[in-house]
Structures are given as structure tokens and as C-alpha cells.
Amino acid sequence: MSTESSLSISFEFFPPRTEVGEEKLRLVRDRLAERSPHFFSVTFGAGGSTREKTFGTVQSVRELGVDTAPHLSCISSERSDLSDLLKRYQDVGIERLVALRGDMPSGSMGVGDFRYASDLIQFIREETGDHFKLSVAAYPECHPQSDTIEKDVSRFVDKVKAGADMAITQYFFNADAYFHFVDRVRAKGCDVPIIPGIMPITNYSKLARFSELCGAEIPRFARRQLEAYGDDTQSLQAFGQEFVTNLSQQLIDGGAPGIHFYTLNQAEPSLAILDGLSLPR
């Protein structure tokens, strides 16, 4: 079944570390490509730790003809290295990028030639003009390192002014947080599409740990229900699927321009949510 919708539907992958992982990702890619997504994206490790793997994964993922957007992080990156990488992506026909500040890798003392994502975006525009369609990150519940929501919104607007075309949010589980963020951004005259990032729920303990690190709040009722399932994986995943499907439908009904799935290199959890949605045609 093809996802022929006016909404932007996209899927994110991370670079596999093993040959088994690479083969699994090819199968996942094939399943998701059947839905005619608007694009795939491929993550970039802290400090560029997966730079070459990201490049290779991008090449593999886009073999089916789906537009593919590599992540590009500026933390611990040098201008000359990024200039070379941008040229490589141009040479192989990449037309999208996800431009991020990125996380500081463990034990690193320097930030490289760029401090903020807005600096990276400005550099990309200086180097490549309008060649790339640039996506940036947005944080409906505020970036975990931001002092205030106001500063976080201002930083986001700076990224758009620097040349971003659209945004993909950190995952979240509260639709009101997304709509409030969009309203704050629009009030500052910023009108780029802001696509909600959606995380399927398949493993509660891992989700809880990661959510604590990235500042994504799991609503109390959902957290307590997920905790109550314990080792009952089937019930946990059924509840998670229903919960995230309802969240996604709220976002679509409220005017969100698309959905970006954080797949964790799995096809079925995202497809189950997608199949449960009523999409505009």
C-alpha cells in the first residue's frame, strides 16, 4: 500500500555497525520504501563518530530512489572536513541534509569550528548556496540544555534565519507541547514547516532512559501503564501502538504538515502506527 498523502511521511535510520545489521536495514528500507515516503534520513554519531558509516548508509538506503537526507553535526567538526563532505554529497546527488549542533562526544574538550547549528547552516549556505533542502531540529518541550523556553524558541528562529527550510522535532508524547511550540514560533514570524518526530514504543526501559537524557516527558498515566506490563511485551507494545497512533492522529488533525518516524531500524512498529492513521488525500 502506498502512502499517497499530502502529508510529508518520512523515516529515520541509524548506520548499522555489523554486516547483519546492514542486511536487516536493507530489508527495513525495502518495506518502508513501499509506502512512497517523502524522504529517509540517516543519523550522524556524536562528534562525527559515524561519518563514513553515515555516508555508506545513505548510499545504500537511497538505492531504491527515495530522497535521502544525511544528518550533519557541527560539534567537533572542522570547516575543511565539512566542506569536503558537502562536496561528496553534492557529487553523489544528495539534495537534502539535516543540520544539527549535535551532542558532545564523551571525553571531548573542544567544539570545533562551529558552536551552534545556526553557524553550521550559514556555512552550508555559503559553501553550496541553495543546493540542499535543509532541515533542523526543534524541541517542543525545550532543549534539555536551554535555560528558558524563550531562549530555545529564539535559537530555533535563528536557525531558520540562517537558511533552514523546515524542521523535524525531537520526539514527544504531548500534542499540546507541539502546538504551543508552533504557536510561539509563528508569533515570531517564522513559517517553515515543523514536522513532528514520532517514536514508536516497543521497549519501556530503553525509552525511559533515553527520554530522561533528551528531555522527552512520558505522561504519568502512560508511564505507569507501561511499567505495569513488566515483561508482558505483547501488551506493552499494543498499548504503545495505540497511544502513539492516537498522538499522531491528534497532530495530523491539528494541522501538522507530516510525521517523521524514528524507526530504530525497524519497519513494523512505524508501519503499524501509519496504518492506524486517517490521512488526508
NORKAHU-V219642 format. One record per residue. N is the residue number from 0. OMEGA is omega in whole degrees, -180 to 180 (999 if undefined). Layout:
N&OMEGA + N&OMEGA
This chain:
0&180 + 1&177 + 2&-179 + 3&-175 + 4&175 + 5&178 + 6&172 + 7&176 + 8&-177 + 9&-175 + 10&179 + 11&176 + 12&169 + 13&-179 + 14&178 + 15&-180 + 16&-176 + 17&177 + 18&177 + 19&178 + 20&178 + 21&179 + 22&177 + 23&-179 + 24&177 + 25&179 + 26&178 + 27&178 + 28&-179 + 29&-179 + 30&-176 + 31&179 + 32&178 + 33&-179 + 34&179 + 35&180 + 36&177 + 37&175 + 38&167 + 39&169 + 40&-177 + 41&-173 + 42&-173 + 43&-173 + 44&-180 + 45&180 + 46&-179 + 47&-174 + 48&178 + 49&-172 + 50&-178 + 51&177 + 52&176 + 53&-180 + 54&-180 + 55&180 + 56&177 + 57&180 + 58&-179 + 59&-175 + 60&-174 + 61&-179 + 62&-180 + 63&176 + 64&178 + 65&176 + 66&-174 + 67&-176 + 68&174 + 69&169 + 70&178 + 71&-177 + 72&-177 + 73&-180 + 74&-180 + 75&-180 + 76&177 + 77&-178 + 78&-177 + 79&179 + 80&-179 + 81&177 + 82&178 + 83&-179 + 84&177 + 85&179 + 86&179 + 87&180 + 88&176 + 89&-176 + 90&-179 + 91&173 + 92&176 + 93&-178 + 94&177 + 95&171 + 96&169 + 97&-174 + 98&-173 + 99&169 + 100&179 + 101&180 + 102&176 + 103&179 + 104&-178 + 105&177 + 106&-178 + 107&-179 + 108&-176 + 109&180 + 110&-179 + 111&-175 + 112&-178 + 113&179 + 114&-176 + 115&178 + 116&179 + 117&176 + 118&179 + 119&-179 + 120&178 + 121&179 + 122&179 + 123&180 + 124&179 + 125&-177 + 126&-169 + 127&-179 + 128&-178 + 129&-177 + 130&-175 + 131&167 + 132&-171 + 133&172 + 134&177 + 135&180 + 136&173 + 137&-174 + 138&-178 + 139&-180 + 140&178 + 141&177 + 142&-176 + 143&180 + 144&178 + 145&179 + 146&-177 + 147&175 + 148&-179 + 149&178 + 150&-179 + 151&178 + 152&180 + 153&177 + 154&179 + 155&179 + 156&177 + 157&180 + 158&179 + 159&179 + 160&180 + 161&176 + 162&179 + 163&180 + 164&-176 + 165&-180 + 166&173 + 167&-175 + 168&162 + 169&178 + 170&-178 + 171&-179 + 172&-179 + 173&-177 + 174&-179 + 175&179 + 176&179 + 177&-176 + 178&177 + 179&178 + 180&180 + 181&179 + 182&-180 + 183&-180 + 184&-180 + 185&179 + 186&177 + 187&176 + 188&-178 + 189&-171 + 190&179 + 191&175 + 192&178 + 193&-174 + 194&179 + 195&172 + 196&-174 + 197&179 + 198&173 + 199&180 + 200&180 + 201&-179 + 202&-172 + 203&-176 + 204&178 + 205&180 + 206&-179 + 207&-180 + 208&-177 + 209&-180 + 210&177 + 211&-179 + 212&-173 + 213&175 + 214&177 + 215&-176 + 216&173 + 217&-178 + 218&-174 + 219&-177 + 220&180 + 221&180 + 222&-179 + 223&178 + 224&179 + 225&177 + 226&-175 + 227&-179 + 228&178 + 229&-178 + 230&179 + 231&-174 + 232&-177 + 233&180 + 234&179 + 235&-178 + 236&178 + 237&177 + 238&-180 + 239&179 + 240&180 + 241&-178 + 242&-177 + 243&175 + 244&178 + 245&177 + 246&-179 + 247&179 + 248&175 + 249&-178 + 250&179 + 251&-180 + 252&-180 + 253&174 + 254&177 + 255&-174 + 256&180 + 257&177 + 258&176 + 259&-175 + 260&170 + 261&-168 + 262&-171 + 263&178 + 264&173 + 265&-179 + 266&-167 + 267&-179 + 268&179 + 269&180 + 270&179 + 271&177 + 272&-179 + 273&-179 + 274&180 + 275&-176 + 276&171 + 277&-173 + 278&175 + 279&179 + 280&999
